[in-house]
């Protein structure tokens, strides 16, 4: 049966059944006509020719071959399902790691560009920016490798990123951050919220009169995250879509049929609304 299902076709199936029939007939002949003759001087068939013996064994072999083949097929199917499940899990973990590997450099590249500008213009905010970058790198190195992290850790990471952006602008306030966390120890995958913030900070027009609005609520096991910004006129680089595209894929992996991400553009405003059922 293993040979038959290695590359299934009907010819191989009939050949496998025929070989099984020959093996059964040979073993029966060996036990009933040879071994019993040697041990007890008795045989099952005293007067029968080869053709009749083969035809007679078709009756006895059919049930044995059918039952044993069915049993093998059941065991084979169970093992195949288990193997496929393992492969799916490995593919899922591999895809998550790949998506994280894309996201992490994206944040770092943007931050390094900001710090480069500060150093170039000899800003006194450079050291503070480098300190915030070190916080982000610690998160990227340790927390991002985990399957899930505390919600508060993701929020701290977002705050550090926002601070870096605020240091880059003349205005003191460029982000209006509102938090309502019923349980800040709720666990979520890393980088589930931050891509929306990163996208708004990178492509939005920020000022103290038109701040980016960020509203995060976690109530009764439901996470609601809203980000609204004025669309900037600056040219987007080639990395613009990585964060949002990866966010969509990771949400489908971690929260299948338990999330809703809505992206809307109205006139010169961009709004992203994410809802996740954490139960």
SULHU-V27300 format. One record per residue. N is the residue number from 1. RES is the residue in one letter. PHI is phi in radians with two decimals (* if undefined). PSI is psi as a letter, one per 20 degrees, with the letter a starting at -180 (none if undefined). OMEGA is omega in radians with two decimals (none if undefined). Layout:
# SULHU-V27300
N_RES_PHI_PSI_OMEGA ; N_RES_PHI_PSI_OMEGA
This chain:
# SULHU-V27300
1_X_*_h_3.10 ; 2_X_-1.09_g_3.10 ; 3_X_-1.18_h_-3.11 ; 4_X_-1.12_g_-3.04 ; 5_X_-1.53_j_3.06 ; 6_X_-1.14_h_3.03 ; 7_X_-2.58_n_-2.92 ; 8_X_-1.16_p_2.85 ; 9_X_-2.74_r_-3.01 ; 10_X_-1.19_h_3.10 ; 11_X_-1.11_g_3.11 ; 12_X_-1.13_h_3.13 ; 13_X_-1.14_g_-3.14 ; 14_X_-1.13_h_3.10 ; 15_X_-1.13_g_3.13 ; 16_X_-1.14_g_3.10 ; 17_X_-1.11_g_-3.13 ; 18_X_-1.14_g_3.10 ; 19_X_-1.12_g_3.10 ; 20_X_-1.07_h_3.11 ; 21_X_-1.11_g_3.12 ; 22_X_-1.14_g_3.13 ; 23_X_-1.12_g_3.12 ; 24_X_-1.04_g_-3.11 ; 25_X_-1.10_g_3.13 ; 26_X_-1.12_g_-3.14 ; 27_X_-1.13_h_3.11 ; 28_X_-1.17_g_3.11 ; 29_X_-1.12_g_-3.13 ; 30_X_-1.11_g_-3.09 ; 31_X_-1.40_g_-3.03 ; 32_X_-1.60_h_-3.07 ; 33_X_-1.98_h_-3.09 ; 34_X_-1.94_g_-3.06 ; 35_X_-1.13_g_3.12 ; 36_X_-1.15_h_3.08 ; 37_X_-1.16_g_-3.14 ; 38_X_-1.21_g_-3.04 ; 39_X_-1.41_g_-3.00 ; 40_X_-2.14_j_-3.10 ; 41_X_1.00_k_3.11 ; 42_X_-2.38_q_3.08 ; 43_X_-2.35_r_-3.12 ; 44_X_-1.40_g_3.12 ; 45_X_-1.94_o_-3.12 ; 46_X_-1.58_h_-3.10 ; 47_X_-2.53_n_-3.11 ; 48_X_-2.67_p_3.12 ; 49_X_-1.55_r_-3.04 ; 50_X_-1.07_g_-3.09 ; 51_X_-1.12_g_3.12 ; 52_X_-1.12_h_3.14 ; 53_X_-1.13_g_3.13 ; 54_X_-1.15_g_3.13 ; 55_X_-1.17_h_-3.14 ; 56_X_-1.12_h_-3.12 ; 57_X_-1.32_i_3.06 ; 58_X_-1.10_h_3.11 ; 59_X_-1.16_g_-3.09 ; 60_X_-1.30_h_-3.05 ; 61_X_-1.45_h_-3.01 ; 62_X_-1.01_g_-3.12 ; 63_X_-1.13_g_3.14 ; 64_X_-1.11_g_-3.13 ; 65_X_-1.13_g_-3.13 ; 66_X_-1.11_g_-3.10 ; 67_X_-1.16_g_-3.12 ; 68_X_-1.18_h_3.10 ; 69_X_-1.16_g_3.11 ; 70_X_-1.11_g_3.12 ; 71_X_-1.09_g_3.12 ; 72_X_-1.09_g_-3.11 ; 73_X_-1.13_h_3.10 ; 74_X_-1.10_g_3.13 ; 75_X_-1.09_g_3.13 ; 76_X_-1.08_g_-3.13 ; 77_X_-1.14_g_3.13 ; 78_X_-1.10_g_3.13 ; 79_X_-1.13_h_3.12 ; 80_X_-1.16_g_3.10 ; 81_X_-1.10_g_3.11 ; 82_X_-1.10_g_3.14 ; 83_X_-1.13_g_3.12 ; 84_X_-1.10_h_3.12 ; 85_X_-1.14_g_3.10 ; 86_X_-1.10_g_3.13 ; 87_X_-1.10_g_3.12 ; 88_X_-1.09_g_3.12 ; 89_X_-1.12_g_3.12 ; 90_X_-1.12_g_3.12 ; 91_X_-1.12_h_3.13 ; 92_X_-1.09_g_-3.14 ; 93_X_-1.12_h_3.13 ; 94_X_-1.12_g_-3.13 ; 95_X_-1.15_g_3.12 ; 96_X_-1.09_g_3.13 ; 97_X_-1.10_h_3.12 ; 98_X_-1.13_g_-3.14 ; 99_X_-1.15_h_3.09 ; 100_X_-1.10_g_-3.13 ; 101_X_-1.09_h_3.06 ; 102_X_-1.31_g_-3.04 ; 103_X_-1.22_g_-3.04 ; 104_X_-0.99_g_3.11 ; 105_X_-1.08_h_-3.14 ; 106_X_-1.04_g_3.10 ; 107_X_-1.13_g_-3.08 ; 108_X_-1.12_g_-3.13 ; 109_X_-1.07_g_3.13 ; 110_X_-1.09_g_-3.11 ; 111_X_-1.15_g_3.12 ; 112_X_-1.10_h_3.07 ; 113_X_-1.08_g_3.11 ; 114_X_-1.10_g_-3.11 ; 115_X_-1.12_h_3.09 ; 116_X_-1.02_g_3.14 ; 117_X_-1.12_g_3.14 ; 118_X_-1.10_g_3.14 ; 119_X_-1.14_g_-3.11 ; 120_X_-1.06_g_-3.14 ; 121_X_-1.63_j_3.07 ; 122_X_0.95_l_3.14 ; 123_X_-1.34_q_3.10 ; 124_X_-1.28_i_3.11 ; 125_X_-1.56_i_-3.04 ; 126_X_-1.07_g_-3.10 ; 127_X_-1.13_h_3.10 ; 128_X_-1.11_h_3.12 ; 129_X_-1.12_g_3.12 ; 130_X_-1.12_h_3.10 ; 131_X_-1.10_g_3.11 ; 132_X_-1.15_h_3.08 ; 133_X_-1.10_h_3.12 ; 134_X_-1.11_h_3.06 ; 135_X_-1.12_g_3.13 ; 136_X_-1.12_g_-3.13 ; 137_X_-1.15_h_3.08 ; 138_X_-1.11_g_3.10 ; 139_X_-1.11_g_-3.13 ; 140_X_-1.10_h_-3.07 ; 141_X_-1.31_g_-3.00 ; 142_X_-1.84_g_-3.02 ; 143_X_-1.23_h_-3.06 ; 144_X_-1.18_i_3.14 ; 145_X_-1.44_i_-3.11 ; 146_X_-1.48_q_3.10 ; 147_X_-1.16_g_3.09 ; 148_X_-2.47_q_3.11 ; 149_X_-2.30_r_3.08 ; 150_X_-1.22_q_3.12 ; 151_X_-1.00_h_-3.12 ; 152_X_-1.10_h_3.12 ; 153_X_-1.19_g_3.09 ; 154_X_-1.13_h_3.13 ; 155_X_-1.13_g_3.10 ; 156_X_-1.07_h_3.11 ; 157_X_-1.12_g_3.12 ; 158_X_-1.11_g_3.13 ; 159_X_-1.08_g_3.12 ; 160_X_-1.11_g_3.13 ; 161_X_-1.16_g_3.11 ; 162_X_-1.08_g_-3.14 ; 163_X_-1.06_h_3.10 ; 164_X_-1.07_g_3.14 ; 165_X_-1.20_h_3.12 ; 166_X_-1.13_h_3.11 ; 167_X_-1.15_h_-3.10 ; 168_X_-1.39_i_-3.07 ; 169_X_-1.87_q_3.13 ; 170_X_-1.27_h_-3.10 ; 171_X_-1.26_q_-3.13 ; 172_X_-1.34_h_-3.07 ; 173_X_-2.15_o_3.06 ; 174_X_-2.12_i_-3.10 ; 175_X_-2.33_p_3.05 ; 176_X_-1.81_n_-3.05 ; 177_X_-1.77_p_3.10 ; 178_X_-2.10_p_-3.11 ; 179_X_-2.17_p_3.03 ; 180_X_-2.44_n_-3.02 ; 181_X_-1.92_o_3.09 ; 182_X_-1.20_h_3.13 ; 183_X_-2.53_o_-3.12 ; 184_X_-1.31_i_3.10 ; 185_X_-1.61_j_3.04 ; 186_X_-1.03_p_-3.08 ; 187_X_-1.72_p_3.10 ; 188_X_-2.42_q_3.03 ; 189_X_-1.16_q_3.11 ; 190_X_-1.15_q_3.11 ; 191_X_1.12_k_3.05 ; 192_X_-1.58_h_-3.12 ; 193_X_-1.76_h_-2.98 ; 194_X_-1.08_h_3.12 ; 195_X_-1.03_h_3.12 ; 196_X_-1.18_h_3.11 ; 197_X_-1.21_g_3.14 ; 198_X_-1.04_g_-3.14 ; 199_X_-1.12_g_-3.13 ; 200_X_-1.17_g_-3.12 ; 201_X_-1.22_h_-3.08 ; 202_X_-1.35_g_-3.00 ; 203_X_-1.92_i_-3.12 ; 204_X_-1.54_q_3.03 ; 205_X_-1.55_o_-3.01 ; 206_X_-1.89_p_3.06 ; 207_X_-2.87_r_3.12 ; 208_X_-1.27_i_3.09 ; 209_X_-1.56_h_3.11 ; 210_X_-2.25_m_-3.10 ; 211_X_-1.25_q_2.99 ; 212_X_-1.29_p_-3.10 ; 213_X_-1.70_p_3.13 ; 214_X_-2.20_p_-3.10 ; 215_X_-2.26_o_-3.14 ; 216_X_-2.09_p_3.09 ; 217_X_-2.27_p_3.02 ; 218_X_-2.29_o_-3.09 ; 219_X_-2.34_p_3.07 ; 220_X_0.94_l_3.09 ; 221_X_1.32_j_3.14 ; 222_X_-2.14_p_3.12 ; 223_X_-1.75_p_3.08 ; 224_X_-2.19_p_-3.07 ; 225_X_-2.28_p_-3.11 ; 226_X_-2.17_p_3.10 ; 227_X_-2.30_p_-3.14 ; 228_X_-2.30_p_3.13 ; 229_X_-2.58_q_3.02 ; 230_X_-1.38_p_-3.10 ; 231_X_-1.26_p_-3.13 ; 232_X_-1.42_r_-3.14 ; 233_X_-1.72_i_-3.10 ; 234_X_-1.20_q_-3.10 ; 235_X_-1.30_p_3.13 ; 236_X_-1.48_p_3.11 ; 237_X_-1.52_a_-3.02 ; 238_X_-1.23_i_-3.12 ; 239_X_-1.58_j_-2.98 ; 240_X_-0.95_h_-3.00 ; 241_X_-1.65_i_-3.03 ; 242_X_-1.08_g_-3.05 ; 243_X_-1.04_g_-3.09 ; 244_X_-1.23_h_3.11 ; 245_X_-1.09_g_3.13 ; 246_X_-1.20_h_3.10 ; 247_X_-1.06_g_3.11 ; 248_X_-1.01_g_-3.10 ; 249_X_-1.15_g_-3.10 ; 250_X_-1.25_h_3.06 ; 251_X_-1.13_h_3.11 ; 252_X_-1.16_h_3.13 ; 253_X_-1.33_g_-3.03 ; 254_X_-1.47_h_-3.06 ; 255_X_-2.28_m_3.13 ; 256_X_-1.12_p_3.13 ; 257_X_1.05_j_3.11 ; 258_X_-2.24_j_3.14 ; 259_X_-2.51_r_3.07 ; 260_X_-2.58_p_3.11 ; 261_X_-2.03_o_-3.10 ; 262_X_-2.07_p_3.11 ; 263_X_-1.99_p_3.14 ; 264_X_-2.33_q_3.05 ; 265_X_-2.18_o_-3.14 ; 266_X_-2.16_o_-3.09 ; 267_X_0.94_d_-3.13 ; 268_X_-1.91_k_3.14 ; 269_X_-2.04_q_3.11 ; 270_X_-2.07_p_-3.12 ; 271_X_-2.28_p_3.07 ; 272_X_-2.18_p_3.13 ; 273_X_-2.22_p_-3.12 ; 274_X_-2.11_p_3.07 ; 275_X_-2.19_p_-3.12 ; 276_X_-2.32_p_3.02 ; 277_X_-1.52_o_-3.06 ; 278_X_-1.52_i_-3.08 ; 279_X_-1.24_none_none
